[in-house]
Every structure is written in structure tokens, then in C-alpha cells.
């Protein structure tokens, strides 16, 4: 992943930076398998409550 920091494409570099900065958060489900993989349920609740 670190070699992508020097990639010629700006979006590839931005993705690499984002992943390296949030690596622990992205892969927390590996250490805590009881956590949901997405927040779709919570988002749906908030979306319905907003209307």
C-alpha cells in the first residue's frame, strides 16, 4: 500500500493515504467479528427519522 503513495494518479494516491490513515478502523471487524460490516441499518433508521 505504501508504494501507492508515489503513484502517478492523484486518485490512487488519495485512496492510499485514506486507507493508511484509517487502517485500524477499516479492519476493526477482523478483531471484533460481532460488529456489523456496514452501517446500513443505522443509516436507514436515521433516514426514516429525518422525514
Secondary structure, DSSP 4 states (H G I P E B T S, - for coil): -GGGGG-SSHHHHHHHHHHHHTHHHHTHHHH-TTS-S--HHHHHHHHHHH-
